[in-house]
Amino acid sequence: MSTQKPSVVVTGVSTGIGWGTVQVLTARGFHVFGSVRKPADADRLKAAFGDRFTPLLFDVTDEAAVRAGARQVEAALAGATLAGLVNNAGIAVAGPLLHLPVEDFRRQLEVNLTGVVIATQAFAPLLGAEGAGCKDPGRIVNISSVGGRTANPFLAPYCTSKFGLEGLSESLRRELLPFGVDVIVVAPGAVATPIWDKADEIDQGPYANTRYAAPLARIAAFMLEMGRTGLKPERIGEAIHTALTAPRPKVRYTVSPTPFQTFMSEKVLSPRALDRILGQRLGLLPE
């Protein structure tokens, strides 16, 4: 690996947005250190991207493994500064909050929020976030969601994690001002990734005798449709590239296949109006 190339760490690159990001960044001259949880995925990505890619084997919730990955990156950089950390790894937990197993909710926050803290603490020194600062500090890009501003029913765990990530990013951006390390949010709408394909795997059996049985079936069908018609992951990779390289980046980039609907839900419609629209569409209004 040439240390002349700018280097970026991207978490969760085995599929979806992570894979698309590796594809875009390596094509634009970056060397990517990408985290995966399975050796088979590490081998697959290494075969696809060659010497432009170095796999890191860790789960973002495993602090010791993440810190070992950071030491691996530090050794490869040989004193250079990391250009970016892209906190992308995440999962989506769905179900009606009144009946959802609490351990599922905890797991959602552990991966999507605590995992971001673990990775950020491990890699931030390599971005220049320590000591008296460095000449060319890197950037942190946190992958949120349009669900970090507008929450859908039955996605409370996921939306909670993304709302939390928005606040975490804002606080962290201000804490890192002394070092010049910027923190930028990229918020995708529907993306054609395997995370949505799993909608039909949600076990709706535990909720069959609740008020939510029919609405759950409707939103599962909606999620499957989003998986089929969403943006290509590379489109999000392009936004991440912009966040990493723009001379004066925005603090948040929204990338949605339905920008008008996203604008209306975030900026125009009142929360009560959205309640009525979603309630009618999913069959959640009082009978």
Secondary structure by P-SEA (a helix, b strand, c coil): cccccbbbbbccccccaaaaaaaaaaaaccccccccccaaaaaaaaaaccccbbbbbcccccaaaaaaaaaaaaaaaccccccccccccccccccccccccaaaaaaaaacccaaaaaaaaacccccccccccccbbbbbbbbbccccccccccaaaaaaaaaaaaaaaaaaaaaaccccbbbbbbbbcccccccccccccccccccccccaaaaaaaaaaaaaaaaaccccaaaaaaaaaaaacccccccbbbbbccaaaaaaacccccaaaaaaaaaaaaccccc
